[in-house]
Amino acid sequence: MTSVRRCSRTGCAHPAVATLTFAYADCTAVVGPLARSAEPHSYDLCADHAAGLTAPRGWDVVRPATGFSEPEPGPDDLEALADAVREAGRAERAPEPGPAVVTGRRGHLRVLRFPED
């Protein structure tokens, strides 16, 4: 299973391999390995943007000396995939509450009204 997270830079569709966070008190931008989950105050970057990142004058950039690589899927990723497949299987077998009446259609969506008991 590959990462579905994309680079945060506008117009970039490459997969994210690094996470950028800022330490404002120290005037430091830290580029490290991709975080396990997306955080609200951090940015996911592709390899090109992580390597080419520059900071404003007076700020330091901290990044590993080696390049970034896409993380390997861990047991959490495989477990999440298995849970999603199980959940989808349960949803398909859910019984219908009764005959539905199609009352409208817009594109690929349909409005269904179920008779009240």
N, C-alpha and C positions, 0 to 999 in steps of 0.2 A: 504494500500500500504506500503510495507516494504522498508527499505533503500536498495538500490542496491550498495551502496559504500562498498568496502571491506577494510580490514585492509591493511595498506601500507607496513607492514613487509613482506619481501620476504618469499614465501612459505605458508603464512597464508591466508586462504580463509574465515575466519569468518567475519561476518558483523561488520562494524565500529560503535562504540558507543561513541568515544571520539576523540578530535582533539588535537594534540601536536603542540605547537608553541614555538619558542625560542626567548627570550629577550637577545640578545647578550651583550648589554651594561651592563645589570645587572647580567650576567652569570646565567640565570634562564631558566629552561624548564617548560612550563606551560601546564598542561594537563587539559582540560576543556570539557564541553559537546560538542557533535558533532556539528560542524558548519553547517549552512544551506546549504552552497555550498562548494565545494572543492576549496581550495586556493593554489596557486603555492608554497608558502613557509611554508606550514603546512602539517602535516601528520595525516591521519586518523588511529586510532588504535582500535582493538577489546578490550573487557573487560579485557582479560588476559594480553595483552601487555600494556594496560594503567595502570593496577594495578602493574605490575612488572617492570615498567620503572625505570632505574637508570641513573644518570647523571655523567659526569666526575668529578674527584676530584676538589673541589673548586666551583662547580655549585650547585644550589639549584633546587629542584623539587617542584613545587606547584601543588597540585591536591585537589579536594574536598574530605572531610572526608567520604562521602557516596559513594557507588559504582555507576557505570554507567549503564544506561538502554537504550534500543533502543528507539529513539524518536517516539512519536505518529505522525501519518500523520496529517498535518495541512491543512488549506483551500488551500494553494498554491499547495500542492501535488495533491489534488483532482482536482483543476482547470487545472493543467498541464496535468493530465491524460485525462480529458475531452477534452482539446484542441488537444491532440495527437490522440484521437479517431475521432474527427471531421476532422482533417487533413487527416487521413488515409481514411476516407469515401470520401473526395473530390478527393483524388488521384485515387481511384478505378473508379470513374465516369468520369474521364477525357477522352475526345474523342481521338481516335487514329488518327494520322495525315495521314494515308493512309495505303495501304497494305505494310507490312514489309517483307523483304526477309532475311531469316536466312543465314548468310554467314559463320558462324563457331560456334564451341561449345567447351568449355573447362570446364570440370567438370559440375557444376550446372549452369554455366553462359553461355549466348548466345550472340553473336554479331549480332545486327540487323542493317540493312541498309535500310533507307527509300528513295524511289525515290524522286528526286528533282522535284519541280513543274516548 
